[in-house]
Amino acid sequence: MTTSQSPIASGMTRRGVLASALAGAGAVALAGCQGSTSSSGANDTLTVAGQSDNLTKVFNPYLENTAQGLTYTSPASGGFIYEPLVQINTVNIGHDIPWLAKAWRWTDGNKTLTMDLQSGVKWTDGQPFSADDVVFTYTMLKKNSGLNFLGVDVASVSAPSPTQVVFTFPQPAQQFFTNVVSQPIVSQHIWSKVKDPTKYTDADPVGTGPFKLGEFSAQSFTLVRNEDYWQPKAQIKTLRFVAYKDNEGQTNALVQGLADWGGTYIANADKTYLSRSKNNHYWAPLAGTDGLIPNLERWPLSDLAVRQAISLGVNRKQVGGATASPPATSVTGLPMPAYTSSVAPQFQSMNFTQDVAKAHQTLTDAGYAKGGDGYYHKGGKRVEFSITFPSAYTDIASRVQVLVSQLKDIGIKLTVDTTTVTDINTRTAKGDFDSTMGYPVDSAPRAFSYYNDTINPNLYYPIGKATPTYQNIERFQNAEAAELFKEYPKATTDAQRQQILDGIEKIFVDNLPWIPMFYWGSYGNWSTKKVTGFPTPQDPYFSPVPNPVVALRLKPV
């Protein structure tokens, strides 16, 4: 579980896709998909195991902790009911899928984005979809900053025609493409009558997506096929989402055959899940980097020497190995080997290495001394801090257990502070934590997005004031880095962008604002007993986590 996370399974994101420099246009979405068949029977319904602490009938796609979280849909991201303009591909990087928008282009020095929309799209109440709905959605976000989780900074949005939308930005914005196009589009004819969208429950959602709400209870709900969908409709008639309190509950449901699809971490997956049936599959494509994320305004993690000692002292293979996750290698923190070409020349061959002796030396050189309790002290205070994460996520707990032991060995006391899935976002956003893991880690479709979302000083908020987009929860401040992040959008060539990125990487390495420890994947678990068509390592067309792109490709056996 790691970006950025709503009440969704581990390894997924909290805020949805991150900012990246993507360009392009494309053909109609899923052009290669088969049309629907008239199959019937048990294979028409798939049961999806998800996680929810408190399932309520709230489907407002711009609120946190809603029923949409059970469908693995993050706040302010398109899903099964409400759709985005483009489906960002975090597995097959750069191969984003045109969705409500079929083509797009940047002009005016990347300050204007023109998007051509699909025609013939209807809302599930039969009303036609048009560019006016897109304009309304982004205007609503501009007026209600509390809903703008992805931090979309649009100067204006207009509709020259029913099938075209034009966005203008105050500065070059191509690097924020994924944030702009990932917003769920809502209907003007319904939402314009809502007095306060920040409090609107949207109990009976009307979207353009391939599914619409069916039955609802406190433990589960169904999404039924949209028979008038604008693309070839799904061959699966019903998706039944069942709420479990944690990873173990989801795992048990998958192992026992009570669920057909999930997106959760499974301990000892080979023995626990895969060996149970030839139909069981488990794949976690590399999606990003995770580790110890400090609150830089709280001692002792505010001290660079302490962070450096931790980085030197931990055994990353053991931390990641607790959940079969590969150890982080590059000192830049970038997921390797996918981003080798983005690493500055001086860091190409520099990897994290464990050096316990150097960890101790770093602390003693900084004025720390071992006390009788076996821990380092300074100024009468013991080097001690807590790590906060939801108790429901057993994968994080497994890694933390290893980390507690390892830090004790180098004279640092780490205590566990568990909370709920619904509480973690509030605490990390306001800075009410010493350290965390999994927050605000997300997939990194480009190197810039990796740094922009974790250490951009221009996104700093003081302790107690919530960061609306959950970026830079570390509260990292650095004048040089702040300037580089401001300059990046102004770069006009790849060489210029890489030069700026090189500077950001050096600041990261020198200041270690957070401590990368392992690479994580987007967990996908599924059975092919009823249906086929899931993405695999051999056909990595999209993330295997439950999502509408995959659901539309599934075929009953």
C-alpha positions in Angstrom: 0.0 0.0 0.0 1.9 2.9 -0.6 0.1 6.3 -3.3 -1.1 8.0 -1.9 -4.1 6.0 -0.4 -7.8 6.0 -0.1 -9.6 3.0 1.4 -8.1 0.8 -1.2 -5.7 -2.1 -1.2 -2.1 -1.9 -0.5 0.2 -1.0 -3.2 -2.3 1.3 -4.8 -2.6 5.1 -4.6 -4.3 7.5 -2.3 -4.6 10.4 -4.7 -4.7 8.7 -8.1 -2.2 9.4 -10.8 0.5 11.9 -10.3 1.7 14.8 -12.4 3.8 13.8 -15.4 5.0 15.1 -18.7 2.9 13.2 -21.1 1.8 14.2 -24.5 -0.1 12.7 -27.3 -3.3 11.8 -29.0 -4.9 8.6 -29.9 -7.6 6.5 -31.4 -10.9 5.6 -29.8 -10.4 3.9 -26.5 -10.2 0.1 -26.4 -10.5 -0.1 -30.2 -9.3 -3.6 -30.1 -11.8 -4.9 -27.5 -14.5 -7.4 -28.4 -18.1 -6.4 -28.3 -20.5 -7.9 -25.8 -21.8 -11.4 -26.1 -25.2 -12.7 -24.9 -23.6 -15.1 -22.5 -25.5 -15.8 -19.3 -25.1 -17.7 -16.1 -22.9 -17.4 -13.0 -20.0 -16.1 -15.0 -22.0 -12.9 -15.6 -21.2 -11.7 -12.0 -17.7 -11.2 -10.6 -17.1 -10.7 -6.9 -14.4 -8.2 -6.0 -12.8 -8.1 -2.6 -12.1 -4.6 -1.3 -11.4 -2.8 1.9 -13.7 -0.4 3.9 -13.8 0.5 7.5 -17.3 2.0 7.2 -19.3 1.6 4.0 -21.8 4.3 3.5 -23.9 5.2 0.4 -21.7 8.1 -0.7 -20.5 8.2 -4.3 -19.4 11.8 -4.6 -16.1 11.2 -6.6 -14.5 14.2 -5.0 -14.8 13.2 -1.4 -12.5 11.0 0.7 -13.6 7.8 2.4 -16.6 7.1 0.2 -18.1 3.9 -1.2 -16.1 4.5 -4.3 -13.0 3.5 -2.3 -14.3 -0.1 -2.3 -14.0 -0.1 -6.1 -10.3 0.9 -5.8 -11.1 4.4 -7.1 -9.2 7.2 -5.4 -10.7 10.6 -4.7 -10.8 12.9 -7.7 -10.0 10.0 -10.1 -12.2 8.4 -12.7 -13.7 5.0 -12.0 -16.4 2.6 -13.0 -19.2 5.2 -12.7 -17.6 8.6 -13.3 -15.1 8.6 -16.2 -12.0 10.7 -16.8 -10.9 12.3 -20.1 -7.9 10.0 -20.3 -6.9 6.7 -18.6 -3.3 7.1 -17.4 -1.3 4.0 -17.8 1.0 3.4 -14.8 2.2 0.0 -16.1 2.8 0.5 -19.8 4.3 3.9 -19.3 3.4 6.5 -22.0 0.6 4.4 -23.5 -2.2 6.3 -22.0 -5.7 5.4 -23.2 -8.0 8.0 -24.8 -11.3 7.9 -23.0 -13.9 10.7 -22.9 -11.3 12.6 -24.8 -10.2 10.9 -28.1 -7.4 13.3 -29.0 -5.5 16.2 -27.6 -2.8 18.7 -28.4 -0.6 21.4 -26.6 -0.1 24.8 -28.1 1.0 28.3 -26.9 4.2 27.0 -25.3 2.3 24.3 -23.4 -0.1 26.8 -21.9 -3.1 25.7 -23.9 -4.5 22.1 -24.0 -7.2 21.4 -26.6 -9.1 18.1 -26.2 -11.4 16.6 -28.8 -14.2 14.6 -27.1 -16.0 11.4 -28.0 -19.4 11.8 -29.6 -22.6 9.9 -28.8 -21.8 9.6 -25.1 -24.8 9.6 -22.7 -25.3 9.8 -19.0 -27.0 6.8 -17.4 -30.2 8.9 -17.1 -30.3 9.2 -20.9 -29.1 12.8 -21.1 -26.4 13.6 -23.6 -22.9 14.2 -22.5 -21.1 17.3 -24.0 -18.2 19.6 -23.6 -20.4 21.8 -21.3 -20.2 19.0 -18.7 -16.4 19.1 -18.8 -16.4 22.9 -18.5 -18.8 22.7 -15.6 -16.7 20.1 -13.8 -13.5 22.0 -14.0 -15.2 25.3 -13.1 -16.6 23.6 -10.0 -13.2 22.5 -9.0 -11.8 25.9 -9.4 -14.5 27.3 -7.2 -14.2 24.6 -4.6 -10.5 24.1 -3.8 -11.4 21.4 -1.2 -12.4 19.1 -4.0 -9.3 19.7 -6.1 -7.2 16.8 -4.7 -5.0 16.7 -7.7 -4.2 20.4 -7.5 -5.3 21.2 -11.1 -4.4 24.9 -11.7 -6.5 25.9 -14.7 -6.8 29.5 -15.6 -9.8 29.0 -17.8 -11.8 26.3 -19.6 -14.1 26.8 -22.5 -16.2 24.8 -25.0 -15.8 26.0 -28.6 -18.1 23.2 -29.6 -20.1 20.3 -28.0 -17.1 18.0 -28.7 -14.2 20.2 -27.9 -12.7 21.7 -24.7 -9.9 24.2 -24.4 -7.9 24.5 -21.2 -5.6 27.5 -20.6 -3.0 27.6 -17.8 -1.1 30.4 -16.1 2.2 28.8 -17.0 3.4 25.9 -19.1 1.6 22.8 -17.7 2.4 19.8 -19.8 4.1 18.1 -16.9 0.8 18.2 -15.0 -1.1 16.5 -17.9 -2.1 13.4 -15.8 -3.6 15.4 -13.0 -5.6 17.5 -15.5 -7.1 14.6 -17.5 -7.7 12.2 -14.6 -10.6 14.2 -13.0 -13.9 12.4 -12.9 -16.4 14.3 -15.1 -19.8 15.0 -13.5 -23.0 16.1 -15.2 -24.0 19.7 -15.3 -27.7 19.0 -15.4 -27.5 17.3 -12.0 -24.6 18.9 -10.2 -25.5 22.5 -11.1 -28.4 22.1 -8.7 -26.2 21.0 -5.8 -25.8 23.8 -3.3 -22.6 22.6 -1.8 -20.6 19.9 -3.7 -18.2 19.5 -0.8 -21.1 18.0 1.3 -23.1 16.3 -1.5 -23.4 12.5 -0.9 -24.4 11.6 -4.4 -26.3 8.5 -3.2 -27.7 7.8 -6.6 -24.8 8.5 -9.0 -25.4 9.2 -12.7 -22.2 8.8 -14.7 -21.1 8.0 -18.2 -19.1 4.8 -17.1 -19.5 1.2 -18.1 -21.4 0.4 -14.9 -24.0 2.0 -12.7 -25.1 1.5 -9.1 -27.3 -1.5 -8.4 -28.0 -2.9 -4.9 -26.4 -1.4 -1.8 -25.9 -2.7 1.8 -23.6 -2.0 4.7 -21.3 -4.9 3.6 -21.4 -4.7 -0.2 -22.9 -3.2 -3.3 -23.2 -4.1 -6.9 -22.4 -2.2 -10.1 -24.5 -3.4 -13.0 -23.6 -3.1 -16.7 -24.5 0.1 -18.5 -26.5 -1.2 -21.5 -26.2 2.1 -23.3 -22.5 2.6 -22.8 -20.7 4.6 -25.5 -18.0 1.9 -26.0 -18.6 -1.8 -26.7 -20.4 -2.7 -23.4 -18.9 -5.0 -20.8 -19.3 -8.7 -21.2 -19.6 -9.0 -17.4 -23.1 -8.0 -16.3 -22.5 -7.4 -12.6 -19.6 -6.5 -10.4 -20.2 -7.2 -6.7 -17.9 -5.4 -4.4 -17.6 -6.8 -0.9 -16.0 -4.9 2.0 -13.4 -6.5 4.3 -11.6 -4.8 7.1 -8.1 -5.7 6.1 -5.7 -7.5 3.8 -6.2 -10.8 5.6 -10.0 -10.7 5.1 -9.5 -10.0 1.4 -6.9 -12.8 1.1 -9.2 -15.3 2.8 -12.0 -14.5 0.4 -9.7 -14.9 -2.6 -8.2 -18.1 -1.3 -11.6 -19.6 -0.5 -13.0 -18.7 -3.9 -15.5 -16.2 -2.4 -14.0 -13.4 -4.5 -12.8 -13.5 -8.1 -10.8 -10.3 -8.2 -8.9 -8.1 -5.8 -6.0 -5.8 -5.4 -4.4 -6.7 -2.1 -1.1 -7.8 -0.7 -1.0 -11.6 -0.1 1.7 -13.0 2.2 3.5 -16.0 0.8 1.3 -15.8 -2.3 2.9 -18.8 -4.0 1.8 -21.1 -1.2 -1.2 -19.2 0.1 -3.0 -18.4 -3.1 -1.3 -19.6 -6.4 -0.9 -23.2 -5.3 -4.6 -23.5 -4.4 -5.8 -23.4 -8.0 -4.4 -23.3 -11.5 -6.9 -20.5 -12.1 -5.4 -18.2 -9.4 -3.1 -15.4 -10.5 -1.1 -12.8 -8.7 0.9 -9.9 -10.3 2.3 -6.7 -8.8 3.9 -4.7 -11.6 6.5 -2.2 -10.3 4.8 1.1 -9.6 7.0 3.2 -7.4 9.3 3.6 -4.4 8.4 3.5 -0.7 10.2 3.8 2.6 10.4 5.8 5.8 8.6 9.2 5.3 9.6 11.6 8.0 7.9 14.8 9.4 10.8 17.1 8.9 9.5 19.6 11.5 9.7 17.1 14.3 12.9 16.0 16.0 14.8 13.7 15.7 14.0 13.1 12.0 14.4 16.9 11.4 18.1 16.2 11.9 19.8 15.1 8.7 22.4 13.1 10.6 19.6 10.9 12.0 18.1 10.4 8.6 21.5 9.5 7.1 22.2 7.1 10.0 18.9 5.3 9.4 19.6 5.1 5.6 23.1 3.7 6.3 22.0 1.3 9.0 19.0 -0.5 7.5 19.1 -3.6 5.5 16.8 -2.8 2.6 16.6 -6.4 1.4 15.1 -7.4 4.7 12.7 -4.5 4.9 11.4 -5.1 1.4 11.7 -8.8 1.7 9.0 -8.8 4.5 6.5 -8.4 1.6 8.6 -9.8 -1.3 9.3 -6.3 -2.5 12.6 -5.6 -4.1 15.0 -3.3 -2.2 15.5 0.3 -3.4 18.8 0.7 -5.1 19.5 4.1 -6.7 20.4 6.9 -4.2 18.0 9.1 -6.2 15.1 7.1 -5.0 13.8 6.6 -8.6 12.4 3.2 -9.3 15.1 1.1 -11.1 15.7 0.0 -13.7 12.7 1.8 -15.3 14.1 5.3 -14.8 17.8 4.7 -15.4 17.9 7.2 -18.2 16.6 9.9 -15.8 19.4 9.5 -13.3 22.0 12.2 -13.3 25.5 11.1 -14.5 27.1 11.4 -11.1 24.5 9.1 -9.5 24.3 6.4 -12.3 26.4 3.9 -10.3 25.6 5.1 -6.8 23.4 2.7 -4.9 22.2 2.4 -1.3 24.6 0.2 0.7 24.3 -0.9 4.3 27.1 0.3 6.5 26.3 0.0 10.2 29.6 1.2 11.4 29.2 4.4 9.4 25.7 4.8 10.7 27.1 4.9 14.3 29.9 7.2 13.3 27.4 9.6 11.7 25.5 9.9 14.9 28.6 10.3 17.2 30.1 12.9 14.8 26.8 14.8 15.1 27.0 14.9 18.9 24.9 11.9 19.8 26.0 9.4 22.5 24.8 6.0 23.5 22.9 5.9 26.8 22.6 3.1 29.3 19.4 2.0 27.6 21.3 1.2 24.4 19.8 4.1 22.5 21.5 7.3 21.3 20.7 10.5 23.2 21.3 14.2 22.6 20.5 17.2 24.7 18.9 14.9 27.3 16.5 13.4 24.7 16.5 9.8 23.4 16.5 9.3 19.6 13.0 8.0 19.4 10.1 8.5 17.0 6.9 6.7 16.0 5.6 5.5 12.6 2.0 5.9 11.8 0.0 3.7 9.4 -3.4 2.0 9.2 -3.6 -1.2 11.2 -5.7 -2.7 8.4 -2.7 -2.9 6.1 -0.7 -5.9 7.1 1.9 -5.4 4.5 3.1 -2.2 6.0 3.0 -3.8 9.5 5.3 -6.6 8.3 7.9 -4.1 7.0 7.6 -2.0 10.0 8.3 -5.0 12.3 11.6 -5.5 10.5 12.4 -1.8 10.7 11.8 -1.6 14.4 14.3 -4.4 15.0 16.9 -2.9 12.6 16.8 0.6 14.1 17.1 -0.8 17.6 20.4 -2.5 16.5 21.8 1.0 15.5 20.5 2.7 18.7 17.3 4.3 17.5 13.9 3.5 19.1 11.0 3.2 16.7 7.5 2.8 18.1 4.4 1.8 16.2 1.4 4.1 16.1 -1.5 2.5 14.1 -4.6 4.3 13.1 -7.6 3.7 10.7 -7.7 4.0 7.0 -10.2 6.9 7.3 -7.9 8.8 9.7 -4.5 8.4 8.1 -5.0 11.1 5.4 -6.1 13.7 7.9 -3.1 13.1 10.1 -0.5 13.1 7.4 -2.0 16.1 5.7 -1.9 18.1 8.9 1.5 16.9 9.9 0.2 15.0 12.9 2.8 12.2 12.8 6.5 11.6 13.3 6.9 9.3 10.3 4.8 7.1 8.1 5.1 4.5 5.4 3.0 4.3 2.3 1.9 8.0 2.5 2.0 9.9 0.2 3.7 7.3 -2.1 2.2 6.9 -5.5 3.1 5.5 -8.9 5.6 7.7 -10.8 4.8 7.8 -14.5 7.7 10.2 -14.9 10.7 11.1 -12.8 9.5 14.7 -12.3 6.2 13.5 -10.8 8.1 11.4 -8.3 9.9 14.4 -6.9 7.1 17.0 -7.4 4.7 15.0 -5.2 7.1 14.2 -2.4 9.6 17.1 -2.0 8.5 20.2 -3.9 9.0 23.0 -1.3 6.5 25.2 -3.2 3.8 22.8 -1.9 4.8 23.4 1.8 2.1 23.9 4.4 2.9 24.6 8.1 2.1 22.0 10.7 -1.6 22.0 11.5 -2.7 23.3 8.1 -3.7 20.4 5.8 -2.0 19.9 2.5 -5.0 19.7 0.1 -3.2 17.5 -2.4 -1.1 15.5 0.1 2.1 16.6 -1.6 5.3 17.2 0.4 3.8 16.0 3.7 7.4 15.8 4.8 7.3 19.7 5.0 10.6 19.8 3.0 11.9 23.4 2.6 14.9 24.3 0.4 15.2 27.5 -1.5 17.3 26.0 -4.3 14.9 23.2 -4.9 11.9 25.6 -4.8 13.5 27.5 -7.7 14.2 24.4 -9.7 10.7 23.3 -9.4 9.5 26.7 -10.6 11.9 26.6 -13.6 11.0 23.1 -14.7 7.7 24.1 -16.4 9.5 26.8 -18.3 12.0 24.4 -19.9 11.4 23.9 -23.7 13.7 21.0 -24.5 14.3 17.6 -23.0 18.0 18.5 -22.3 16.9 21.5 -20.3 14.4 19.5 -18.3 17.0 16.8 -17.6 19.4 19.5 -16.4 16.9 20.8 -13.9 16.0 17.2 -12.9 19.7 16.6 -12.3 19.8 19.5 -9.8 16.7 18.2 -8.0 18.3 14.7 -7.7 21.4 16.2 -6.1 19.3 18.0 -3.6 17.5 14.8 -2.8 20.7 12.9 -2.3 22.4 15.6 -0.2 19.3 16.3 2.0 17.6 12.9 2.1 14.2 14.4 2.8 12.8 10.9 3.0 14.4 7.5 3.0 13.7 5.2 0.1 13.8 1.5 1.2 12.0 -0.7 -1.3 10.1 -0.7 -4.6 6.4 -1.6 -4.5 3.9 -2.9 -7.0 0.3 -2.5 -7.8 -1.1 -5.8 -6.4 -3.5 -7.7 -8.6 -5.2 -11.0 -7.6 -7.7 -12.8 -9.8 -9.2 -16.1 -10.8 -9.7 -17.1 -14.4 -12.3 -19.7 -13.5 -15.1 -17.5 -14.7 -13.4 -15.0 -17.0 -10.2 -14.3 -18.9 -8.6 -11.1 -20.3 -6.7 -9.8 -17.3 -3.4 -8.1 -17.8 -0.3 -10.2 -17.2 3.5 -9.8 -17.3 3.3 -11.2 -20.8 0.5 -8.8 -21.8 1.0 -5.7 -19.5 -1.6 -3.5 -21.1 -2.8 -1.9 -17.8 -2.8 -2.3 -14.0 -4.2 -5.6 -12.7 -5.9 -3.8 -9.8 -9.7 -3.8 -10.2 -10.5 -1.0 -12.7 -12.8 -0.3 -15.6 -10.2 -0.6 -18.3 -9.6 -4.2 -17.4 -13.3 -4.9 -16.7 -14.2 -4.0 -20.2 -11.7 -6.5 -21.6 -12.9 -9.5 -19.5 -14.6 -12.3 -21.3 -16.7 -15.1 -19.7 -15.2 -18.5 -20.0 
